[in-house]
């Protein structure tokens, strides 16, 4: 879970990333594009400027006409996520039940 607070907001400011852009990037890093579609359906699409800002910061790129997270984007998100469910998606050893 992300600890929302001054430290997190300072991190976003330093990285020149809005909270909306962070959410977009998070969804691409953890293959949760369904959440982006849900947002589009419920609230309308995100602004193109958010995608272009992420691309300008080298967090996402267009690949075969689809947005994908870059290595830089993945590192940025994974350095700030401490959610066990998201981490176990990346690490098969966390799936093992421990006694």
Secondary structure as UniProt FT lines:
FT   HELIX           6..15
FT   HELIX           19..29
FT   TURN            30..31
FT   HELIX           33..43
FT   HELIX           48..56
FT   TURN            57..58
FT   STRAND          60..63
FT   TURN            64..65
FT   STRAND          66..69
FT   HELIX           71..78
FT   TURN            79..80
FT   HELIX           84..90
FT   HELIX           92..95
//
